[in-house]
Amino acid sequence: MYLFFLAQELSFTQIAILEALYNLTTLFGEIPTGYIGDRVGRRMSLLIGTVLISVTLLGIGLAGSFLTLAVLYVLWSTGYNFRSGSEDAWLYDTLTDDLSENEFAHVRGRGESAALAVGAGAAIVGGYLGSIDLSYPWFVAAAVTGLGAVVLLTMDEPETYKETNTDDLSMRRTVGIVKDALSRRNLRSFILYYYVLYAAVTYLIFVFLQPIFQTIVVDLGVSQSQVESLLGWFYAGYSLFGAILSYYTGAIKEHIGVRMWFLVLPFIVGAALVGMYFVPLLALPTFLVARGLSDVTRSFAGQYVNDQIDTLGRATVLSAMAMVSGLAVVPFQLGSGVISDSVSPLFALAVAGVILVGGSGAILLWEVPVAEGVSSSASEST
């Protein structure tokens, strides 16, 4: 997608503005859309979001100006607003029906693994389609996403959700539930640690992967005409690695533990981002590993947060987490765009790595973000 934007003669700063618009829309739209998901149902919220995303993908493939892309990015973000909280809320409540909510990270990891395995083949096809015309992958993505709406029509709402009295869930009460969740001791430092700092920095990896990849392979002697197809193969390996790690999310949780994972990961990723600046070739394995780590980490974060909250208002609280992350990433996006235009994307990621390591260390000195032996929300929530 970023090669597509660069082909439209957008600058890194303009691309950063598009990403900032996306996250500002997330900021203002997450709680209202999460509230809708809690009131009208998880499935309906997912259906609205999927249809909106499909239409937007088609529009981006046809777009030819920065202004048009800016409008479409707002719509794209709105579509994901409808899906972000409702996806995990639907899964967690469905598992609760079978008294299997502790398996959330495991099941979500297996789902991500299946998606990434399919995505590996799609990446190769997309790479070759992009070498013909960079708009073609957008059209195919729109069609495939649209099939998701058909799948959603076959799904049902979890019994746990159906048995919850959502009629009494006013917007005012919803905001109160969110404020209560965000202020809990078991969540406040974790929100800063993961949703503000780690998620914001690692988001930049996916923004700058394509231009950095292009620069590195061209420097290695690959012709410009082969970049798109080679990128497709790289994304295939990238997705397969992520699929393998995601498949073993449950085993990682059992042997390493969510707490140890979060305490160590930011420092490893931050060091790798700094190292890439001095040895650019390190960017390729770093990007490969970052993809797999991202999905496992998101599953662990979803497990941890879901364990602290109740069914009533669950989608809204999860959406609020995405809202916080969307707000935090905006200054990172704008700053990295300016730095990339002034120096280079590699330097921008190195600066982000320093911030990640320093910020994570400061939070750990204040409060350990993942508590040991945390009880479920059922015994703590109001």
C-alpha positions as CSV (number, residue, x, y, z in Angstrom):
1,M,0.0,0.0,0.0
2,Y,2.8,2.4,0.7
3,L,4.4,1.8,-2.6
4,F,1.0,2.6,-4.1
5,F,1.0,5.9,-2.2
6,L,4.5,6.8,-3.2
7,A,3.5,6.0,-6.9
8,Q,0.7,8.6,-6.4
9,E,3.6,11.0,-5.6
10,L,2.7,11.4,-2.0
11,S,5.5,12.4,0.4
12,F,6.3,10.6,3.6
13,T,4.8,13.5,5.4
14,Q,1.5,13.2,3.5
15,I,1.5,9.4,4.2
16,A,2.0,10.2,7.9
17,I,-0.9,12.6,7.7
18,L,-3.1,9.9,6.2
19,E,-2.1,7.6,9.1
20,A,-2.8,10.3,11.6
21,L,-6.2,10.9,10.1
22,Y,-6.9,7.2,10.5
23,N,-5.9,7.2,14.1
24,L,-7.7,10.5,14.9
25,T,-10.9,8.9,13.5
26,T,-10.1,5.9,15.8
27,L,-9.8,8.3,18.7
28,F,-13.2,9.9,18.2
29,G,-15.1,6.9,16.9
30,E,-14.1,4.0,19.1
31,I,-16.3,4.6,22.1
32,P,-19.5,5.4,20.0
33,T,-19.0,2.4,17.8
34,G,-18.1,0.2,20.8
35,Y,-21.3,1.4,22.4
36,I,-23.3,0.4,19.3
37,G,-21.6,-3.0,19.4
38,D,-22.8,-3.4,23.0
39,R,-26.3,-2.3,22.3
40,V,-27.2,-3.8,18.9
41,G,-24.9,-6.8,19.1
42,R,-21.4,-7.9,18.2
43,R,-22.4,-9.5,14.9
44,M,-24.2,-6.4,13.6
45,S,-21.3,-4.2,14.5
46,L,-18.9,-6.6,12.7
47,L,-21.2,-6.6,9.7
48,I,-21.4,-2.8,9.4
49,G,-17.6,-2.6,9.8
50,T,-16.8,-5.3,7.2
51,V,-19.1,-3.8,4.5
52,L,-17.6,-0.3,5.1
53,I,-14.0,-1.6,4.9
54,S,-14.8,-3.5,1.6
55,V,-16.3,-0.4,0.0
56,T,-13.4,1.8,1.2
57,L,-10.7,-0.6,-0.2
58,L,-12.4,-0.4,-3.6
59,G,-12.4,3.4,-3.4
60,I,-8.7,3.6,-2.4
61,G,-7.8,1.5,-5.5
62,L,-9.6,4.0,-7.7
63,A,-8.3,7.1,-5.9
64,G,-5.9,9.5,-7.5
65,S,-5.4,12.4,-5.1
66,F,-4.3,13.0,-1.6
67,L,-7.6,14.7,-0.6
68,T,-9.6,11.6,-1.9
69,L,-7.3,9.3,0.0
70,A,-7.8,11.4,3.2
71,V,-11.6,11.1,3.0
72,L,-11.3,7.3,2.4
73,Y,-8.9,6.9,5.3
74,V,-11.5,8.3,7.6
75,L,-14.1,5.8,6.3
76,W,-11.5,3.0,6.5
77,S,-10.8,3.8,10.2
78,T,-14.6,4.0,10.9
79,G,-15.0,0.5,9.5
80,Y,-12.3,-0.9,11.8
81,N,-13.9,1.1,14.7
82,F,-17.0,-1.1,14.3
83,R,-14.9,-4.2,14.3
84,S,-12.1,-3.5,16.8
85,G,-13.8,-4.0,20.1
86,S,-16.6,-6.3,18.9
87,E,-14.2,-9.0,17.5
88,D,-12.6,-9.8,20.8
89,A,-15.8,-9.2,22.7
90,W,-17.6,-11.7,20.5
91,L,-14.9,-14.3,20.9
92,Y,-14.4,-13.9,24.6
93,D,-18.2,-14.1,25.3
94,T,-18.5,-17.2,23.0
95,L,-15.7,-18.9,24.9
96,T,-17.5,-17.9,28.2
97,D,-20.5,-19.8,27.0
98,D,-18.4,-23.0,27.2
99,L,-16.5,-21.9,30.3
100,S,-13.4,-21.6,28.2
101,E,-12.6,-17.9,28.5
102,N,-9.1,-18.8,29.8
103,E,-8.4,-20.2,26.3
104,F,-8.9,-16.8,24.7
105,A,-5.2,-16.2,23.8
106,H,-4.9,-19.8,22.5
107,V,-8.0,-19.7,20.3
108,R,-7.3,-16.2,19.1
109,G,-3.7,-17.2,18.3
110,R,-5.0,-20.2,16.2
111,G,-7.3,-17.9,14.3
112,E,-4.5,-15.5,13.6
113,S,-2.4,-18.4,12.5
114,A,-5.0,-19.5,9.9
115,A,-5.4,-16.0,8.7
116,L,-1.7,-15.5,8.2
117,A,-1.2,-18.8,6.5
118,V,-3.8,-17.9,3.9
119,G,-2.3,-14.4,3.7
120,A,1.0,-15.9,2.7
121,G,-0.4,-17.1,-0.5
122,A,-2.3,-13.9,-1.0
123,A,0.9,-11.9,-0.5
124,I,2.6,-13.7,-3.4
125,V,-0.4,-13.1,-5.7
126,G,-0.6,-9.5,-4.5
127,G,3.0,-8.9,-5.2
128,Y,2.6,-10.1,-8.8
129,L,-0.6,-8.1,-9.2
130,G,1.1,-5.0,-7.9
131,S,3.9,-5.4,-10.4
132,I,1.2,-5.2,-13.1
133,D,-0.8,-2.4,-11.5
134,L,-0.5,-1.3,-7.8
135,S,-4.3,-0.7,-7.7
136,Y,-5.2,-4.3,-8.5
137,P,-4.4,-5.7,-5.0
138,W,-6.9,-3.2,-3.5
139,F,-9.7,-4.4,-5.8
140,V,-9.0,-8.1,-4.8
141,A,-8.8,-7.1,-1.1
142,A,-12.2,-5.4,-1.4
143,A,-13.8,-8.5,-2.9
144,V,-12.4,-10.9,-0.4
145,T,-13.3,-8.6,2.5
146,G,-16.8,-8.4,1.2
147,L,-17.1,-12.2,1.5
148,G,-16.6,-11.7,5.2
149,A,-20.0,-10.1,5.3
150,V,-21.5,-13.3,4.0
151,V,-19.7,-15.3,6.7
152,L,-21.0,-13.0,9.4
153,L,-24.6,-13.7,8.4
154,T,-24.1,-17.3,9.4
155,M,-22.9,-16.4,12.9
156,D,-24.9,-16.0,16.0
157,E,-24.6,-13.9,19.1
158,P,-23.1,-15.6,22.2
159,E,-25.5,-16.6,24.9
160,T,-23.5,-14.7,27.5
161,Y,-24.2,-11.5,25.5
162,K,-27.9,-12.4,25.0
163,E,-28.4,-12.9,28.8
164,T,-26.9,-9.4,29.5
165,N,-29.3,-6.6,30.1
166,T,-28.1,-4.2,27.5
167,D,-31.3,-2.2,27.5
168,D,-30.1,-0.4,30.6
169,L,-26.8,0.4,29.0
170,S,-27.0,4.2,28.4
171,M,-24.1,6.1,26.9
172,R,-23.5,7.8,30.3
173,R,-23.3,4.4,32.0
174,T,-21.0,3.2,29.3
175,V,-18.6,6.1,29.8
176,G,-18.6,5.3,33.5
177,I,-17.7,1.7,32.8
178,V,-14.9,2.7,30.6
179,K,-13.5,5.3,33.1
180,D,-13.7,2.6,35.8
181,A,-11.7,0.1,33.7
182,L,-9.1,2.6,32.6
183,S,-8.4,3.7,36.2
184,R,-7.9,0.2,37.7
185,R,-4.5,-0.5,39.1
186,N,-4.3,-3.8,37.1
187,L,-4.8,-1.9,33.9
188,R,-3.5,1.7,34.1
189,S,0.2,1.0,33.7
190,F,-0.5,-1.8,31.2
191,I,-2.4,0.7,29.0
192,L,0.6,3.1,29.0
193,Y,3.1,0.2,28.5
194,Y,1.4,-1.6,25.6
195,Y,-1.4,0.5,24.1
196,V,0.4,3.9,24.3
197,L,4.1,3.1,23.9
198,Y,4.7,-0.4,22.4
199,A,1.8,-0.3,20.0
200,A,2.6,3.2,18.8
201,V,6.2,2.4,18.1
202,T,5.7,-1.0,16.4
203,Y,2.9,0.6,14.3
204,L,5.7,2.6,12.6
205,I,7.5,-0.7,11.6
206,F,4.6,-1.6,9.3
207,V,4.4,2.0,7.9
208,F,8.0,2.0,6.9
209,L,8.6,-1.6,6.0
210,Q,7.9,-1.2,2.3
211,P,10.1,1.9,1.5
212,I,12.9,0.4,3.6
213,F,12.6,-3.0,1.9
214,Q,12.7,-1.3,-1.5
215,T,15.8,0.7,-0.6
216,I,17.7,-2.3,0.8
217,V,16.9,-4.7,-2.1
218,V,17.7,-2.1,-4.8
219,D,21.0,-1.4,-3.0
220,L,21.7,-5.2,-3.2
221,G,21.3,-5.1,-7.0
222,V,17.6,-6.0,-7.5
223,S,16.1,-4.1,-10.4
224,Q,13.3,-1.7,-9.6
225,S,10.8,-3.7,-11.7
226,Q,11.2,-6.7,-9.5
227,V,10.6,-5.0,-6.2
228,E,6.8,-5.5,-6.0
229,S,6.9,-9.2,-6.8
230,L,9.9,-9.8,-4.4
231,L,8.0,-7.9,-1.7
232,G,5.1,-10.3,-2.2
233,W,7.4,-13.2,-1.5
234,F,8.8,-11.4,1.5
235,Y,5.3,-10.8,2.8
236,A,4.6,-14.6,2.3
237,G,7.5,-15.5,4.5
238,Y,6.5,-12.7,6.9
239,S,3.0,-14.1,7.2
240,L,4.1,-17.7,7.5
241,F,6.5,-16.8,10.3
242,G,3.6,-15.0,12.0
243,A,1.3,-18.0,11.4
244,I,3.8,-20.3,13.1
245,L,4.2,-18.1,16.2
246,S,0.5,-17.4,16.4
247,Y,-0.3,-21.1,16.2
248,Y,1.8,-21.7,19.4
249,T,0.4,-18.7,21.3
250,G,-1.1,-21.0,23.9
251,A,2.2,-22.9,24.3
252,I,4.1,-19.6,24.6
253,K,1.7,-18.4,27.3
254,E,2.2,-21.7,29.2
255,H,6.0,-21.8,29.1
256,I,7.0,-18.1,29.1
257,G,3.9,-16.5,30.6
258,V,2.2,-13.2,29.7
259,R,4.0,-11.3,32.4
260,M,7.5,-12.3,31.3
261,W,6.6,-11.7,27.6
262,F,5.6,-8.1,28.2
263,L,8.5,-7.3,30.5
264,V,11.2,-8.4,28.0
265,L,9.7,-7.7,24.6
266,P,9.8,-3.9,24.4
267,F,13.6,-3.9,25.1
268,I,14.3,-6.5,22.4
269,V,12.3,-4.7,19.8
270,G,13.7,-1.3,20.7
271,A,17.3,-2.6,20.5
272,A,16.6,-4.1,17.1
273,L,15.2,-0.9,15.7
274,V,18.3,1.0,16.8
275,G,20.5,-1.7,15.3
276,M,18.8,-1.5,12.0
277,Y,20.1,2.1,11.5
278,F,23.7,1.0,11.9
279,V,23.3,-2.3,9.9
280,P,20.4,-1.7,7.4
281,L,20.4,-5.4,6.4
282,L,19.1,-6.2,9.9
283,A,15.8,-4.6,8.9
284,L,14.8,-7.7,6.9
285,P,14.9,-10.2,9.8
286,T,13.6,-7.5,12.2
287,F,10.5,-7.0,10.1
288,L,10.1,-10.7,9.8
289,V,10.2,-11.3,13.5
290,A,8.2,-8.2,14.4
291,R,5.2,-9.5,12.4
292,G,5.0,-12.7,14.4
293,L,5.6,-11.0,17.7
294,S,2.8,-8.5,16.9
295,D,0.0,-11.0,16.6
296,V,1.1,-13.0,19.7
297,T,1.4,-9.9,21.7
298,R,-2.0,-8.6,20.6
299,S,-3.6,-11.9,21.7
300,F,-1.9,-11.7,25.1
301,A,-3.1,-8.1,25.5
302,G,-6.6,-9.1,24.6
303,Q,-6.5,-12.0,27.1
304,Y,-5.2,-9.8,29.9
305,V,-7.7,-6.9,29.4
306,N,-10.7,-9.2,28.9
307,D,-9.9,-11.0,32.1
308,Q,-10.2,-7.6,34.0
309,I,-13.6,-6.5,32.6
310,D,-17.2,-7.7,32.5
311,T,-19.5,-8.7,29.6
312,L,-21.6,-5.5,30.0
313,G,-19.7,-2.8,28.1
314,R,-17.0,-5.2,27.0
315,A,-16.9,-4.0,23.4
316,T,-16.8,-0.4,24.4
317,V,-13.9,-0.9,26.9
318,L,-11.9,-2.8,24.3
319,S,-12.7,0.0,21.8
320,A,-11.5,2.5,24.3
321,M,-8.1,0.7,24.4
322,A,-7.8,1.0,20.7
323,M,-8.8,4.7,21.1
324,V,-6.0,5.3,23.5
325,S,-3.6,3.6,21.1
326,G,-4.9,5.6,18.2
327,L,-4.3,8.9,20.1
328,A,-0.8,7.9,21.2
329,V,0.4,6.9,17.7
330,V,-0.5,10.3,16.1
331,P,2.6,12.2,17.3
332,F,4.8,9.2,16.5
333,Q,3.4,9.2,12.9
334,L,3.7,12.9,12.3
335,G,7.2,13.0,13.8
336,S,8.4,10.0,12.0
337,G,7.1,11.4,8.7
338,V,9.0,14.6,9.1
339,I,12.2,12.8,10.2
340,S,11.9,10.4,7.3
341,D,11.7,13.2,4.8
342,S,14.6,15.1,6.5
343,V,16.9,12.1,7.2
344,S,15.6,8.6,6.4
345,P,12.9,6.1,7.5
346,L,15.7,4.0,9.1
347,F,16.7,7.0,11.3
348,A,13.0,7.6,12.3
349,L,12.7,3.9,13.4
350,A,15.9,4.2,15.4
351,V,14.6,7.2,17.2
352,A,11.4,5.3,17.9
353,G,13.5,2.4,19.3
354,V,15.2,4.7,21.8
355,I,11.9,6.1,22.9
356,L,10.5,2.5,23.3
357,V,13.4,1.4,25.5
358,G,13.6,4.5,27.6
359,G,9.8,4.8,28.0
360,S,9.4,1.1,29.0
361,G,12.1,1.4,31.5
362,A,10.5,4.5,33.1
363,I,7.1,2.7,33.3
364,L,8.7,-0.3,35.0
365,L,10.3,1.9,37.6
366,W,6.9,3.4,38.3
367,E,4.8,0.2,38.3
368,V,5.0,-3.3,36.9
369,P,2.4,-3.3,34.0
370,V,1.3,-6.9,34.2
371,A,0.4,-8.0,37.7
372,E,0.9,-11.6,39.0
373,G,-2.0,-13.7,40.1
374,V,-4.6,-11.2,38.8
375,S,-8.2,-12.4,39.5
376,S,-10.9,-12.2,37.0
377,S,-13.1,-9.1,36.7
378,A,-16.1,-11.0,37.9
379,S,-14.9,-10.7,41.5
380,E,-13.6,-7.1,41.2
381,S,-15.9,-5.1,38.9
382,T,-18.7,-2.9,40.0
